[in-house]
Amino acid sequence: MTSNQNKDTVPGARAGVIKLGLDIHASLIVVVRQVDGQASQPPQRFSEEAFIGFVHRQLAAAEAVHSCYEAGPFGYVLHRRLTALGVHNLVVRPRDWSTYGERVKTDARDAGALCSSLDRHLAGNSGALAGYACRRRRRRLPVVSAASARA
């Protein structure tokens, strides 16, 4: 029998690092969590607001929380929200997580693969994830016509 619980963990003690692999959709977020060096835990499904509550609990339970999700149609809104909370988040290049030509794609499998790759990335494997730089929002400057600029 295997367990995700480390037998040496003191009850109530804070974890060092919690890693979250996220598979993002319009109506739900699938999360696979890994605490310190333990095995990844089974996937959990959240609405966006329930996920933010989950993140608050993770931040209270660990010294650091790292997460990653694939870039997609939802942009950097979640990234900015997570980083404002104190999560170290990466938005990574989308990729095909199937191996050996498997044609099975599930949200849980994608989230698990992201969590595993995040673990390897944090351990020093720079090729485990390919991230995108998140540009800061630029302040929009007022439009000035040529006539008003000459005046």
Stockholm file with secondary structure:
# STOCKHOLM 1.0

chainA/1-151         MTSNQNKDTVPGARAGVIKLGLDIHASLIVVVRQVDGQASQPPQRFSEEAFIGFVHRQLAAAEAVHSCYEAGPFGYVLHRRLTALGVHNLVVRPRDWSTYGERVKTDARDAGALCSSLDRHLAGNSGALAGYACRRRRRRLPVVSAASARA
#=GR chainA/1-151 SS CCCSSCTTCCTTCCEEEEEEEEEECSSCEEEEEEETTSCCCCCEEECHHHHHHHHHHHHHHEEEEEEEEECCTTTTHHHHHHHHHTCEEEEECCCCCCCTTCCCCCHHHHHHHHHHHHHHHHTTCTTSCCBCCCCCCCCCCCCCCHHHHHC
#=GC SS_cons         CCCSSCTTCCTTCCEEEEEEEEEECSSCEEEEEEETTSCCCCCEEECHHHHHHHHHHHHHHEEEEEEEEECCTTTTHHHHHHHHHTCEEEEECCCCCCCTTCCCCCHHHHHHHHHHHHHHHHTTCTTSCCBCCCCCCCCCCCCCCHHHHHC
//
